[in-house]
Amino acid sequence: MLKNHVAIINEGTLVKFQLLTDAAADWWNENVDDFNKDIRAKAARLRYVEHRYANDIYQGMLEHFGK
């Protein structure tokens, strides 16, 4: 179930993906071209993306983890 793996929050100009599980972090690392190299953000499992990318990422995670 996707909601067990990631929290998605609209932050205005960006969308925050809070990766709650190792599986979600692994999926992100394998499927998203992540330019965020900040160690603290990776440790906190927070990723910020522009709205134009958020839906594609959401759809990919939904297909992988299910509703």
All heavy atoms as TSV, in Angstrom:
chain	resi	resn	atom	element	x	y	z
A	1	MET	N	N	0.831	-1.167	0.000
A	1	MET	CA	C	0.000	0.000	0.000
A	1	MET	C	C	0.891	1.251	0.000
A	1	MET	O	O	1.757	1.389	0.853
A	1	MET	CB	C	-0.885	-0.051	1.236
A	1	MET	CG	C	-2.063	0.820	1.179
A	1	MET	SD	S	-3.104	0.498	2.622
A	1	MET	CE	C	-4.613	0.249	1.771
A	2	LEU	N	N	0.660	2.131	-0.943
A	2	LEU	CA	C	1.537	3.290	-1.137
A	2	LEU	C	C	1.608	4.182	0.096
A	2	LEU	O	O	2.691	4.641	0.464
A	2	LEU	CB	C	1.085	4.093	-2.352
A	2	LEU	CG	C	1.966	5.290	-2.711
A	2	LEU	CD1	C	3.397	4.863	-2.989
A	2	LEU	CD2	C	1.405	6.030	-3.904
A	3	LYS	N	N	0.494	4.422	0.760
A	3	LYS	CA	C	0.500	5.345	1.898
A	3	LYS	C	C	1.377	4.858	3.046
A	3	LYS	O	O	1.767	5.641	3.893
A	3	LYS	CB	C	-0.915	5.632	2.381
A	3	LYS	CG	C	-1.606	4.473	3.035
A	3	LYS	CD	C	-2.996	4.859	3.486
A	3	LYS	CE	C	-3.675	3.714	4.192
A	3	LYS	NZ	N	-5.002	4.081	4.654
A	4	ASN	N	N	1.703	3.573	3.072
A	4	ASN	CA	C	2.609	3.048	4.085
A	4	ASN	C	C	4.072	3.330	3.748
A	4	ASN	O	O	4.931	3.203	4.613
A	4	ASN	CB	C	2.418	1.546	4.250
A	4	ASN	CG	C	1.055	1.202	4.785
A	4	ASN	OD1	O	0.434	1.980	5.498
A	4	ASN	ND2	N	0.548	0.040	4.425
A	5	HIS	N	N	4.345	3.692	2.495
A	5	HIS	CA	C	5.715	3.879	2.037
A	5	HIS	C	C	6.119	5.324	1.827
A	5	HIS	O	O	7.304	5.647	1.915
A	5	HIS	CB	C	5.926	3.116	0.724
A	5	HIS	CG	C	5.857	1.640	0.884
A	5	HIS	ND1	N	6.899	0.880	1.373
A	5	HIS	CD2	C	4.844	0.770	0.648
A	5	HIS	CE1	C	6.546	-0.382	1.418
A	5	HIS	NE2	N	5.298	-0.481	0.984
A	6	VAL	N	N	5.155	6.193	1.521
A	6	VAL	CA	C	5.507	7.580	1.199
A	6	VAL	C	C	4.380	8.525	1.597
A	6	VAL	O	O	3.213	8.188	1.487
A	6	VAL	CB	C	5.838	7.729	-0.311
A	6	VAL	CG1	C	4.652	7.415	-1.168
A	6	VAL	CG2	C	6.404	9.095	-0.637
A	7	ALA	N	N	4.789	9.698	2.083
A	7	ALA	CA	C	3.843	10.789	2.329
A	7	ALA	C	C	4.137	11.854	1.286
A	7	ALA	O	O	5.292	12.224	1.075
A	7	ALA	CB	C	4.019	11.346	3.737
A	8	ILE	N	N	3.098	12.331	0.610
A	8	ILE	CA	C	3.262	13.318	-0.451
A	8	ILE	C	C	2.547	14.589	-0.009
A	8	ILE	O	O	1.347	14.562	0.279
A	8	ILE	CB	C	2.697	12.789	-1.780
A	8	ILE	CG1	C	3.377	11.474	-2.142
A	8	ILE	CG2	C	2.872	13.827	-2.880
A	8	ILE	CD1	C	2.730	10.725	-3.282
A	9	ILE	N	N	3.310	15.679	0.041
A	9	ILE	CA	C	2.776	16.938	0.550
A	9	ILE	C	C	3.027	18.053	-0.452
A	9	ILE	O	O	4.171	18.261	-0.880
A	9	ILE	CB	C	3.431	17.308	1.904
A	9	ILE	CG1	C	3.167	16.212	2.938
A	9	ILE	CG2	C	2.917	18.642	2.421
A	9	ILE	CD1	C	4.316	15.350	3.230
A	10	ASN	N	N	1.974	18.774	-0.818
A	10	ASN	CA	C	2.110	19.924	-1.707
A	10	ASN	C	C	2.670	21.077	-0.883
A	10	ASN	O	O	2.045	21.527	0.073
A	10	ASN	CB	C	0.748	20.289	-2.294
A	10	ASN	CG	C	0.829	21.430	-3.280
A	10	ASN	OD1	O	1.792	22.180	-3.324
A	10	ASN	ND2	N	-0.202	21.562	-4.083
A	11	GLU	N	N	3.851	21.555	-1.253
A	11	GLU	CA	C	4.509	22.630	-0.519
A	11	GLU	C	C	4.441	23.949	-1.283
A	11	GLU	O	O	5.290	24.808	-1.105
A	11	GLU	CB	C	5.965	22.251	-0.256
A	11	GLU	CG	C	6.138	21.030	0.599
A	11	GLU	CD	C	6.354	21.354	2.057
A	11	GLU	OE1	O	7.050	22.326	2.360
A	11	GLU	OE2	O	5.814	20.619	2.890
A	12	GLY	N	N	3.477	24.087	-2.150
A	12	GLY	CA	C	3.363	25.317	-2.945
A	12	GLY	C	C	4.049	25.159	-4.286
A	12	GLY	O	O	3.500	24.557	-5.188
A	13	THR	N	N	5.261	25.663	-4.406
A	13	THR	CA	C	5.968	25.556	-5.681
A	13	THR	C	C	6.625	24.198	-5.870
A	13	THR	O	O	7.013	23.857	-6.987
A	13	THR	CB	C	7.047	26.653	-5.814
A	13	THR	OG1	O	7.966	26.532	-4.729
A	13	THR	CG2	C	6.422	28.029	-5.814
A	14	LEU	N	N	6.773	23.443	-4.804
A	14	LEU	CA	C	7.366	22.112	-4.876
A	14	LEU	C	C	6.448	21.086	-4.217
A	14	LEU	O	O	5.582	21.428	-3.416
A	14	LEU	CB	C	8.724	22.089	-4.169
A	14	LEU	CG	C	9.814	22.965	-4.762
A	14	LEU	CD1	C	11.034	22.950	-3.856
A	14	LEU	CD2	C	10.180	22.519	-6.168
A	15	VAL	N	N	6.693	19.826	-4.543
A	15	VAL	CA	C	5.982	18.718	-3.907
A	15	VAL	C	C	7.012	17.937	-3.104
A	15	VAL	O	O	8.076	17.578	-3.621
A	15	VAL	CB	C	5.306	17.806	-4.950
A	15	VAL	CG1	C	4.646	16.614	-4.273
A	15	VAL	CG2	C	4.292	18.594	-5.762
A	16	LYS	N	N	6.702	17.694	-1.834
A	16	LYS	CA	C	7.614	16.948	-0.967
A	16	LYS	C	C	7.189	15.489	-0.915
A	16	LYS	O	O	6.032	15.172	-0.672
A	16	LYS	CB	C	7.609	17.546	0.439
A	16	LYS	CG	C	8.480	16.772	1.429
A	16	LYS	CD	C	8.635	17.490	2.759
A	16	LYS	CE	C	7.391	17.487	3.568
A	16	LYS	NZ	N	7.587	18.062	4.921
A	17	PHE	N	N	8.139	14.612	-1.153
A	17	PHE	CA	C	7.952	13.179	-0.986
A	17	PHE	C	C	8.744	12.774	0.245
A	17	PHE	O	O	9.967	12.885	0.264
A	17	PHE	CB	C	8.469	12.408	-2.206
A	17	PHE	CG	C	7.590	12.512	-3.417
A	17	PHE	CD1	C	7.602	13.654	-4.209
A	17	PHE	CD2	C	6.771	11.459	-3.777
A	17	PHE	CE1	C	6.804	13.746	-5.335
A	17	PHE	CE2	C	5.965	11.538	-4.909
A	17	PHE	CZ	C	5.981	12.688	-5.682
A	18	GLN	N	N	8.061	12.327	1.269
A	18	GLN	CA	C	8.738	11.838	2.461
A	18	GLN	C	C	8.738	10.319	2.372
A	18	GLN	O	O	7.692	9.670	2.478
A	18	GLN	CB	C	8.043	12.306	3.733
A	18	GLN	CG	C	8.774	11.895	4.977
A	18	GLN	CD	C	8.176	12.506	6.227
A	18	GLN	OE1	O	7.159	13.185	6.172
A	18	GLN	NE2	N	8.799	12.267	7.346
A	19	LEU	N	N	9.900	9.761	2.156
A	19	LEU	CA	C	10.047	8.319	1.966
A	19	LEU	C	C	10.087	7.656	3.336
A	19	LEU	O	O	11.012	7.846	4.111
A	19	LEU	CB	C	11.317	8.035	1.167
A	19	LEU	CG	C	11.425	8.834	-0.142
A	19	LEU	CD1	C	12.774	8.605	-0.789
A	19	LEU	CD2	C	10.288	8.517	-1.087
A	20	LEU	N	N	9.068	6.875	3.631
A	20	LEU	CA	C	8.884	6.326	4.969
A	20	LEU	C	C	9.560	4.983	5.181
A	20	LEU	O	O	9.776	4.581	6.327
A	20	LEU	CB	C	7.389	6.201	5.267
A	20	LEU	CG	C	6.575	7.498	5.131
A	20	LEU	CD1	C	5.091	7.203	5.302
A	20	LEU	CD2	C	7.051	8.549	6.110
A	21	THR	N	N	9.890	4.278	4.105
A	21	THR	CA	C	10.460	2.935	4.243
A	21	THR	C	C	11.721	2.807	3.396
A	21	THR	O	O	11.959	3.589	2.466
A	21	THR	CB	C	9.464	1.859	3.786
A	21	THR	OG1	O	9.208	2.042	2.382
A	21	THR	CG2	C	8.165	1.919	4.572
A	22	ASP	N	N	12.514	1.798	3.712
A	22	ASP	CA	C	13.692	1.492	2.901
A	22	ASP	C	C	13.273	1.148	1.479
A	22	ASP	O	O	13.951	1.513	0.520
A	22	ASP	CB	C	14.483	0.324	3.495
A	22	ASP	CG	C	15.213	0.702	4.771
A	22	ASP	OD1	O	15.459	1.911	5.001
A	22	ASP	OD2	O	15.533	-0.209	5.557
A	23	ALA	N	N	12.144	0.452	1.344
A	23	ALA	CA	C	11.659	0.071	0.013
A	23	ALA	C	C	11.357	1.314	-0.826
A	23	ALA	O	O	11.668	1.354	-2.020
A	23	ALA	CB	C	10.423	-0.808	0.125
A	24	ALA	N	N	10.762	2.327	-0.224
A	24	ALA	CA	C	10.464	3.567	-0.949
A	24	ALA	C	C	11.748	4.290	-1.337
A	24	ALA	O	O	11.875	4.791	-2.457
A	24	ALA	CB	C	9.574	4.469	-0.105
A	25	ALA	N	N	12.711	4.342	-0.426
A	25	ALA	CA	C	13.994	4.979	-0.725
A	25	ALA	C	C	14.713	4.231	-1.845
A	25	ALA	O	O	15.290	4.850	-2.747
A	25	ALA	CB	C	14.860	5.047	0.525
A	26	ASP	N	N	14.681	2.908	-1.791
A	26	ASP	CA	C	15.304	2.106	-2.851
A	26	ASP	C	C	14.620	2.348	-4.186
A	26	ASP	O	O	15.283	2.494	-5.217
A	26	ASP	CB	C	15.248	0.611	-2.507
A	26	ASP	CG	C	16.158	0.251	-1.346
A	26	ASP	OD1	O	17.049	1.050	-1.002
A	26	ASP	OD2	O	15.944	-0.831	-0.766
A	27	TRP	N	N	13.280	2.386	-4.201
A	27	TRP	CA	C	12.553	2.636	-5.437
A	27	TRP	C	C	12.962	3.990	-6.013
A	27	TRP	O	O	13.210	4.115	-7.200
A	27	TRP	CB	C	11.033	2.596	-5.203
A	27	TRP	CG	C	10.269	2.769	-6.472
A	27	TRP	CD1	C	9.814	1.765	-7.279
A	27	TRP	CD2	C	9.908	4.000	-7.113
A	27	TRP	NE1	N	9.198	2.305	-8.379
A	27	TRP	CE2	C	9.244	3.681	-8.304
A	27	TRP	CE3	C	10.090	5.337	-6.804
A	27	TRP	CZ2	C	8.757	4.645	-9.175
A	27	TRP	CZ3	C	9.611	6.297	-7.672
A	27	TRP	CH2	C	8.949	5.950	-8.841
A	28	TRP	N	N	13.007	5.006	-5.163
A	28	TRP	CA	C	13.377	6.357	-5.610
A	28	TRP	C	C	14.770	6.341	-6.235
A	28	TRP	O	O	14.984	6.880	-7.320
A	28	TRP	CB	C	13.343	7.328	-4.436
A	28	TRP	CG	C	13.509	8.746	-4.862
A	28	TRP	CD1	C	14.674	9.372	-5.192
A	28	TRP	CD2	C	12.474	9.704	-5.037
A	28	TRP	NE1	N	14.424	10.664	-5.546
A	28	TRP	CE2	C	13.085	10.896	-5.461
A	28	TRP	CE3	C	11.096	9.682	-4.859
A	28	TRP	CZ2	C	12.354	12.052	-5.712
A	28	TRP	CZ3	C	10.384	10.833	-5.108
A	28	TRP	CH2	C	11.002	12.000	-5.541
A	29	ASN	N	N	15.722	5.725	-5.543
A	29	ASN	CA	C	17.104	5.701	-6.035
A	29	ASN	C	C	17.233	4.977	-7.366
A	29	ASN	O	O	18.089	5.327	-8.183
A	29	ASN	CB	C	18.025	5.071	-4.993
A	29	ASN	CG	C	18.155	5.941	-3.759
A	29	ASN	OD1	O	18.000	7.154	-3.819
A	29	ASN	ND2	N	18.429	5.310	-2.639
A	30	GLU	N	N	16.397	3.989	-7.602
A	30	GLU	CA	C	16.447	3.212	-8.840
A	30	GLU	C	C	15.672	3.866	-9.981
A	30	GLU	O	O	15.968	3.614	-11.148
A	30	GLU	CB	C	15.894	1.809	-8.600
A	30	GLU	CG	C	16.756	0.970	-7.690
A	30	GLU	CD	C	16.098	-0.347	-7.295
A	30	GLU	OE1	O	15.054	-0.715	-7.885
A	30	GLU	OE2	O	16.619	-0.997	-6.381
A	31	ASN	N	N	14.677	4.711	-9.678
A	31	ASN	CA	C	13.757	5.180	-10.710
A	31	ASN	C	C	13.714	6.682	-10.946
A	31	ASN	O	O	13.149	7.120	-11.945
A	31	ASN	CB	C	12.335	4.711	-10.374
A	31	ASN	CG	C	12.217	3.211	-10.450
A	31	ASN	OD1	O	12.143	2.650	-11.532
A	31	ASN	ND2	N	12.235	2.561	-9.306
A	32	VAL	N	N	14.287	7.460	-10.056
A	32	VAL	CA	C	14.220	8.913	-10.194
A	32	VAL	C	C	15.635	9.464	-10.323
A	32	VAL	O	O	16.512	9.132	-9.524
A	32	VAL	CB	C	13.509	9.563	-8.979
A	32	VAL	CG1	C	13.472	11.081	-9.120
A	32	VAL	CG2	C	12.099	9.001	-8.842
A	33	ASP	N	N	15.835	10.296	-11.341
A	33	ASP	CA	C	17.118	10.955	-11.530
A	33	ASP	C	C	17.203	12.064	-10.499
A	33	ASP	O	O	16.667	13.151	-10.686
A	33	ASP	CB	C	17.215	11.514	-12.953
A	33	ASP	CG	C	18.604	12.006	-13.283
A	33	ASP	OD1	O	19.526	11.782	-12.485
A	33	ASP	OD2	O	18.758	12.625	-14.341
A	34	ASP	N	N	17.846	11.779	-9.388
A	34	ASP	CA	C	17.852	12.661	-8.226
A	34	ASP	C	C	19.113	13.513	-8.208
A	34	ASP	O	O	20.211	13.015	-8.011
A	34	ASP	CB	C	17.771	11.805	-6.964
A	34	ASP	CG	C	17.472	12.600	-5.725
A	34	ASP	OD1	O	17.467	13.842	-5.782
A	34	ASP	OD2	O	17.241	11.972	-4.687
A	35	PHE	N	N	18.940	14.814	-8.399
A	35	PHE	CA	C	20.082	15.720	-8.376
A	35	PHE	C	C	20.365	16.242	-6.980
A	35	PHE	O	O	21.304	16.976	-6.764
A	35	PHE	CB	C	19.835	16.904	-9.327
A	35	PHE	CG	C	19.800	16.478	-10.760
A	35	PHE	CD1	C	18.600	16.373	-11.431
A	35	PHE	CD2	C	20.968	16.171	-11.431
A	35	PHE	CE1	C	18.559	15.971	-12.749
A	35	PHE	CE2	C	20.944	15.764	-12.753
A	35	PHE	CZ	C	19.736	15.668	-13.414
A	36	ASN	N	N	19.539	15.874	-6.024
A	36	ASN	CA	C	19.721	16.343	-4.652
A	36	ASN	C	C	20.788	15.497	-3.968
A	36	ASN	O	O	20.548	14.366	-3.592
A	36	ASN	CB	C	18.390	16.258	-3.885
A	36	ASN	CG	C	18.513	16.764	-2.475
A	36	ASN	OD1	O	19.549	17.257	-2.070
A	36	ASN	ND2	N	17.446	16.636	-1.724
A	37	LYS	N	N	21.945	16.070	-3.792
A	37	LYS	CA	C	23.055	15.323	-3.189
A	37	LYS	C	C	23.260	15.669	-1.722
A	37	LYS	O	O	24.235	15.280	-1.121
A	37	LYS	CB	C	24.351	15.609	-3.965
A	37	LYS	CG	C	24.273	15.294	-5.425
A	37	LYS	CD	C	23.978	13.834	-5.681
A	37	LYS	CE	C	23.949	13.569	-7.171
A	37	LYS	NZ	N	23.353	12.315	-7.516
A	38	ASP	N	N	22.327	16.406	-1.126
A	38	ASP	CA	C	22.450	16.834	0.261
A	38	ASP	C	C	22.298	15.634	1.187
A	38	ASP	O	O	21.274	14.961	1.196
A	38	ASP	CB	C	21.378	17.882	0.569
A	38	ASP	CG	C	21.557	18.470	1.943
A	38	ASP	OD1	O	21.212	17.774	2.915
A	38	ASP	OD2	O	22.057	19.600	2.031
A	39	ILE	N	N	23.316	15.361	1.965
A	39	ILE	CA	C	23.319	14.189	2.858
A	39	ILE	C	C	22.205	14.272	3.894
A	39	ILE	O	O	21.543	13.285	4.180
A	39	ILE	CB	C	24.687	14.057	3.567
A	39	ILE	CG1	C	25.805	13.872	2.540
A	39	ILE	CG2	C	24.669	12.915	4.580
A	39	ILE	CD1	C	25.659	12.658	1.649
A	40	ARG	N	N	21.962	15.452	4.456
A	40	ARG	CA	C	20.917	15.571	5.469
A	40	ARG	C	C	19.548	15.254	4.886
A	40	ARG	O	O	18.736	14.609	5.530
A	40	ARG	CB	C	20.926	16.970	6.079
A	40	ARG	CG	C	22.123	17.174	7.002
A	40	ARG	CD	C	22.222	18.606	7.446
A	40	ARG	NE	N	22.606	19.385	6.258
A	40	ARG	CZ	C	22.406	20.677	6.111
A	40	ARG	NH1	N	21.810	21.351	7.055
A	40	ARG	NH2	N	22.797	21.301	5.025
A	41	ALA	N	N	19.279	15.690	3.662
A	41	ALA	CA	C	17.991	15.392	3.031
A	41	ALA	C	C	17.857	13.901	2.783
A	41	ALA	O	O	16.794	13.324	2.977
A	41	ALA	CB	C	17.834	16.166	1.732
A	42	LYS	N	N	18.940	13.271	2.359
A	42	LYS	CA	C	18.875	11.828	2.125
A	42	LYS	C	C	18.672	11.075	3.430
A	42	LYS	O	O	17.926	10.114	3.488
A	42	LYS	CB	C	20.132	11.351	1.407
A	42	LYS	CG	C	20.168	11.816	-0.029
A	42	LYS	CD	C	21.239	11.123	-0.804
A	42	LYS	CE	C	21.124	11.569	-2.249
A	42	LYS	NZ	N	21.818	10.723	-3.157
A	43	ALA	N	N	19.326	11.513	4.492
A	43	ALA	CA	C	19.174	10.856	5.781
A	43	ALA	C	C	17.744	11.011	6.286
A	43	ALA	O	O	17.182	10.101	6.882
A	43	ALA	CB	C	20.165	11.423	6.788
A	44	ALA	N	N	17.137	12.158	6.020
A	44	ALA	CA	C	15.770	12.405	6.460
A	44	ALA	C	C	14.749	11.812	5.502
A	44	ALA	O	O	13.560	11.855	5.770
A	44	ALA	CB	C	15.538	13.911	6.594
A	45	ARG	N	N	15.226	11.287	4.390
A	45	ARG	CA	C	14.366	10.690	3.365
A	45	ARG	C	C	13.358	11.687	2.804
A	45	ARG	O	O	12.208	11.342	2.566
A	45	ARG	CB	C	13.641	9.460	3.904
A	45	ARG	CG	C	14.557	8.321	4.213
A	45	ARG	CD	C	13.761	7.119	4.583
A	45	ARG	NE	N	14.650	6.023	4.915
A	45	ARG	CZ	C	14.237	4.842	5.248
A	45	ARG	NH1	N	12.962	4.575	5.302
A	45	ARG	NH2	N	15.099	3.900	5.525
A	46	LEU	N	N	13.791	12.904	2.622
A	46	LEU	CA	C	12.936	13.924	2.020
A	46	LEU	C	C	13.429	14.219	0.614
A	46	LEU	O	O	14.624	14.388	0.394
A	46	LEU	CB	C	12.975	15.220	2.830
A	46	LEU	CG	C	12.464	15.135	4.251
A	46	LEU	CD1	C	12.647	16.477	4.945
A	46	LEU	CD2	C	11.006	14.725	4.278
A	47	ARG	N	N	12.490	14.277	-0.321
A	47	ARG	CA	C	12.818	14.641	-1.701
A	47	ARG	C	C	11.816	15.687	-2.154
A	47	ARG	O	O	10.615	15.549	-1.902
A	47	ARG	CB	C	12.727	13.430	-2.630
A	47	ARG	CG	C	13.602	12.256	-2.233
A	47	ARG	CD	C	15.080	12.601	-2.344
A	47	ARG	NE	N	15.915	11.440	-2.176
A	47	ARG	CZ	C	16.304	10.947	-1.016
A	47	ARG	NH1	N	15.918	11.523	0.096
A	47	ARG	NH2	N	17.077	9.896	-0.948
A	48	TYR	N	N	12.297	16.718	-2.797
A	48	TYR	CA	C	11.443	17.782	-3.325
A	48	TYR	C	C	11.524	17.775	-4.838
A	48	TYR	O	O	12.628	17.690	-5.390
A	48	TYR	CB	C	11.898	19.140	-2.791
A	48	TYR	CG	C	11.665	19.296	-1.313
A	48	TYR	CD1	C	12.622	18.890	-0.389
A	48	TYR	CD2	C	10.489	19.852	-0.837
A	48	TYR	CE1	C	12.414	19.033	0.966
A	48	TYR	CE2	C	10.266	19.998	0.516
A	48	TYR	CZ	C	11.237	19.594	1.412
A	48	TYR	OH	O	11.016	19.732	2.767
A	49	VAL	N	N	10.386	17.858	-5.494
A	49	VAL	CA	C	10.343	17.888	-6.953
A	49	VAL	C	C	9.364	18.961	-7.417
A	49	VAL	O	O	8.447	19.349	-6.688
A	49	VAL	CB	C	9.957	16.518	-7.564
A	49	VAL	CG1	C	10.947	15.441	-7.179
A	49	VAL	CG2	C	8.557	16.113	-7.150
A	50	GLU	N	N	9.562	19.406	-8.635
A	50	GLU	CA	C	8.626	20.336	-9.241
A	50	GLU	C	C	7.323	19.596	-9.550
A	50	GLU	O	O	7.314	18.389	-9.774
A	50	GLU	CB	C	9.209	20.899	-10.533
A	50	GLU	CG	C	10.449	21.731	-10.330
A	50	GLU	CD	C	11.010	22.237	-11.645
A	50	GLU	OE1	O	10.243	22.407	-12.618
A	50	GLU	OE2	O	12.226	22.457	-11.699
A	51	HIS	N	N	6.237	20.359	-9.586
A	51	HIS	CA	C	4.920	19.767	-9.848
A	51	HIS	C	C	4.889	18.981	-11.157
A	51	HIS	O	O	4.226	17.948	-11.238
A	51	HIS	CB	C	3.841	20.855	-9.875
A	51	HIS	CG	C	3.443	21.299	-8.511
A	51	HIS	ND1	N	2.428	20.709	-7.807
A	51	HIS	CD2	C	3.937	22.274	-7.707
A	51	HIS	CE1	C	2.310	21.289	-6.629
A	51	HIS	NE2	N	3.209	22.251	-6.538
A	52	ARG	N	N	5.600	19.454	-12.170
A	52	ARG	CA	C	5.550	18.784	-13.474
A	52	ARG	C	C	6.102	17.362	-13.429
A	52	ARG	O	O	5.821	16.554	-14.292
A	52	ARG	CB	C	6.265	19.614	-14.541
A	52	ARG	CG	C	7.737	19.823	-14.267
A	52	ARG	CD	C	8.358	20.704	-15.311
A	52	ARG	NE	N	9.687	21.127	-14.904
A	52	ARG	CZ	C	10.574	21.591	-15.723
A	52	ARG	NH1	N	10.287	21.705	-17.007
A	52	ARG	NH2	N	11.749	21.972	-15.282
A	53	TYR	N	N	6.923	17.037	-12.419
A	53	TYR	CA	C	7.468	15.684	-12.286
A	53	TYR	C	C	6.717	14.848	-11.258
A	53	TYR	O	O	6.801	13.623	-11.274
A	53	TYR	CB	C	8.942	15.735	-11.873
A	53	TYR	CG	C	9.806	16.515	-12.816
A	53	TYR	CD1	C	10.505	17.633	-12.382
A	53	TYR	CD2	C	9.933	16.149	-14.152
A	53	TYR	CE1	C	11.302	18.362	-13.246
A	53	TYR	CE2	C	10.726	16.865	-15.023
A	53	TYR	CZ	C	11.408	17.971	-14.558
A	53	TYR	OH	O	12.199	18.687	-15.418
A	54	ALA	N	N	6.016	15.495	-10.355
A	54	ALA	CA	C	5.416	14.799	-9.212
A	54	ALA	C	C	4.404	13.734	-9.617
A	54	ALA	O	O	4.396	12.640	-9.051
A	54	ALA	CB	C	4.762	15.810	-8.269
A	55	ASN	N	N	3.558	14.016	-10.597
A	55	ASN	CA	C	2.536	13.042	-10.969
A	55	ASN	C	C	3.149	11.781	-11.574
A	55	ASN	O	O	2.702	10.667	-11.264
A	55	ASN	CB	C	1.513	13.650	-11.932
A	55	ASN	CG	C	0.324	12.731	-12.106
A	55	ASN	OD1	O	-0.303	12.340	-11.128
A	55	ASN	ND2	N	0.030	12.365	-13.345
A	56	ASP	N	N	4.164	11.934	-12.398
A	56	ASP	CA	C	4.825	10.750	-12.977
A	56	ASP	C	C	5.467	9.896	-11.888
A	56	ASP	O	O	5.401	8.664	-11.923
A	56	ASP	CB	C	5.871	11.161	-14.011
A	56	ASP	CG	C	5.254	11.693	-15.286
A	56	ASP	OD1	O	4.066	11.415	-15.555
A	56	ASP	OD2	O	5.961	12.393	-16.035
A	57	ILE	N	N	6.102	10.544	-10.927
A	57	ILE	CA	C	6.721	9.807	-9.820
A	57	ILE	C	C	5.639	9.109	-8.999
A	57	ILE	O	O	5.758	7.926	-8.666
A	57	ILE	CB	C	7.561	10.747	-8.942
A	57	ILE	CG1	C	8.763	11.262	-9.746
A	57	ILE	CG2	C	8.013	10.050	-7.669
A	57	ILE	CD1	C	9.521	12.387	-9.083
A	58	TYR	N	N	4.573	9.833	-8.711
A	58	TYR	CA	C	3.442	9.251	-7.966
A	58	TYR	C	C	2.894	8.023	-8.689
A	58	TYR	O	O	2.672	6.976	-8.073
A	58	TYR	CB	C	2.357	10.306	-7.762
A	58	TYR	CG	C	1.051	9.732	-7.268
A	58	TYR	CD1	C	0.910	9.330	-5.945
A	58	TYR	CD2	C	-0.032	9.579	-8.129
A	58	TYR	CE1	C	-0.285	8.797	-5.492
A	58	TYR	CE2	C	-1.226	9.053	-7.681
A	58	TYR	CZ	C	-1.341	8.666	-6.368
A	58	TYR	OH	O	-2.530	8.122	-5.931
A	59	GLN	N	N	2.660	8.138	-9.993
A	59	GLN	CA	C	2.112	7.028	-10.768
A	59	GLN	C	C	3.045	5.830	-10.747
A	59	GLN	O	O	2.607	4.675	-10.616
A	59	GLN	CB	C	1.821	7.464	-12.209
A	59	GLN	CG	C	0.672	8.436	-12.344
A	59	GLN	CD	C	-0.647	7.865	-11.849
A	59	GLN	OE1	O	-0.931	6.688	-11.981
A	59	GLN	NE2	N	-1.454	8.726	-11.250
A	60	GLY	N	N	4.347	6.062	-10.858
A	60	GLY	CA	C	5.310	4.971	-10.820
A	60	GLY	C	C	5.317	4.276	-9.467
A	60	GLY	O	O	5.359	3.050	-9.386
A	61	MET	N	N	5.264	5.064	-8.408
A	61	MET	CA	C	5.238	4.467	-7.061
A	61	MET	C	C	3.928	3.713	-6.840
A	61	MET	O	O	3.924	2.644	-6.222
A	61	MET	CB	C	5.440	5.546	-5.999
A	61	MET	CG	C	6.805	6.182	-6.029
A	61	MET	SD	S	7.077	7.315	-4.673
A	61	MET	CE	C	7.966	6.230	-3.565
A	62	LEU	N	N	2.839	4.261	-7.331
A	62	LEU	CA	C	1.542	3.617	-7.195
A	62	LEU	C	C	1.536	2.266	-7.908
A	62	LEU	O	O	1.040	1.273	-7.367
A	62	LEU	CB	C	0.449	4.523	-7.762
A	62	LEU	CG	C	-0.992	4.135	-7.490
A	62	LEU	CD1	C	-1.272	4.092	-5.999
A	62	LEU	CD2	C	-1.926	5.108	-8.182
A	63	GLU	N	N	2.104	2.213	-9.090
A	63	GLU	CA	C	2.192	0.935	-9.819
A	63	GLU	C	C	3.054	-0.070	-9.077
A	63	GLU	O	O	2.741	-1.261	-9.052
A	63	GLU	CB	C	2.772	1.166	-11.217
A	63	GLU	CG	C	1.826	1.848	-12.165
A	63	GLU	CD	C	2.454	2.132	-13.517
A	63	GLU	OE1	O	3.452	1.472	-13.876
A	63	GLU	OE2	O	1.945	3.028	-14.215
A	64	HIS	N	N	4.106	0.395	-8.457
A	64	HIS	CA	C	5.019	-0.508	-7.763
A	64	HIS	C	C	4.460	-0.986	-6.413
A	64	HIS	O	O	4.512	-2.173	-6.111
A	64	HIS	CB	C	6.377	0.182	-7.540
A	64	HIS	CG	C	7.393	-0.681	-6.884
A	64	HIS	ND1	N	8.074	-1.657	-7.566
A	64	HIS	CD2	C	7.803	-0.760	-5.603
A	64	HIS	CE1	C	8.882	-2.270	-6.731
A	64	HIS	NE2	N	8.741	-1.742	-5.541
A	65	PHE	N	N	3.939	-0.049	-5.629
A	65	PHE	CA	C	3.490	-0.385	-4.272
A	65	PHE	C	C	1.998	-0.657	-4.163
A	65	PHE	O	O	1.536	-1.196	-3.162
A	65	PHE	CB	C	3.854	0.753	-3.289
A	65	PHE	CG	C	5.336	0.917	-3.110
A	65	PHE	CD1	C	5.996	2.001	-3.639
A	65	PHE	CD2	C	6.061	-0.018	-2.399
A	65	PHE	CE1	C	7.361	2.159	-3.488
A	65	PHE	CE2	C	7.434	0.125	-2.214
A	65	PHE	CZ	C	8.071	1.223	-2.769
A	66	GLY	N	N	1.231	-0.258	-5.161
A	66	GLY	CA	C	-0.213	-0.444	-5.121
A	66	GLY	C	C	-0.899	0.660	-4.353
A	66	GLY	O	O	-0.275	1.512	-3.757
A	67	LYS	N	N	-2.229	0.652	-4.436
A	67	LYS	CA	C	-3.023	1.678	-3.773
A	67	LYS	C	C	-2.982	1.436	-2.308
A	67	LYS	O	O	-3.210	2.067	-1.446
A	67	LYS	CB	C	-4.459	1.683	-4.293
A	67	LYS	CG	C	-4.536	2.064	-5.734
A	67	LYS	CD	C	-5.968	2.070	-6.179
A	67	LYS	CE	C	-6.041	2.427	-7.651
A	67	LYS	NZ	N	-7.377	2.543	-8.130
